[in-house]
Structures are given as structure tokens and as C-alpha cells.
Amino acid sequence: QVQLVESGGGLVQAGGSLRLSCTAAGGTFVGYAVGWFRQAPRKEREFVAGISWSGGRPYYADFVEGRFTISIDNAKNTVYLQMNSLKPEDTAIYYCAAQTYGSSSSLARSRADAWGQGTPVTVSS
């Protein structure tokens, strides 16, 4: 099973940007769908974005509203989540997830096979 390591979280002011990274430690994303979820305090974990290891059209949650971009660099075994125009309501722990033989949208509907440890994002107003 792929091991996922996230980085890039931090504190940013509203309107700012952050780029999260998710690396497949000791392996690759070949054959996986990879995505991002988030969990805010006192809320359930929710899907943010997903992409197939082969690229293609990513899939986003409605609340992203064109502010986030997910991408994959197979040469670096890394998936990125570029987050722009951040809002205080984007404050959450962000988790990377991977699903065997999934598609860009399948992580939004069905169980992931692997999770990272999470990276915190705090957006101040």
C-alpha cells in the first residue's frame, strides 16, 4: 500500500495562497487516484479534489469555486493542491488520500485505501 506524506500547510491571511504537497514515500502513484480531503473543527471530513495518476480532468468539490488546482508530477511521485483566494472557512486539517484503480471523481464517492497524516491550514481574517 502506498505511504502518503503531506507538507505545505501553515498560517495565511485571507486572500492568500498555499500549496500543499503529497508524496508517495517509497513508491509511486501509478494505478491510483489521489485526492485531498479536509476536516474542520467539529465538522466531518469532506472531499476537496481528486486526480487520476494518469492525469486527465481533475474533479473538485463545489465549494472550491475555481480557487484550488490539483495536479500530479509522476516524476516526483507528488500530488499538489494549489490553493488561492483562501477564506477563513478553508481552515482545516488537509489530508491526502489514495484509491487503487480509482478515477478523479471516485474518491468523492467511495473509500480511500490509504491516508496521510494530515497537514494543518489556518486562514486568518
Secondary structure, 3 states (H helix, E strand, C coil): CCEEEEECCEEEECCCCEEEEEEEECCCCCCEEEEEEEECCCCCCEEEEEEECCEEEEEECHHHCCCEEEEEECCCCEEEEEECCCCHHHCEEEEEEEEECCCCCHHHCCCCCEECCCEEEEEEC
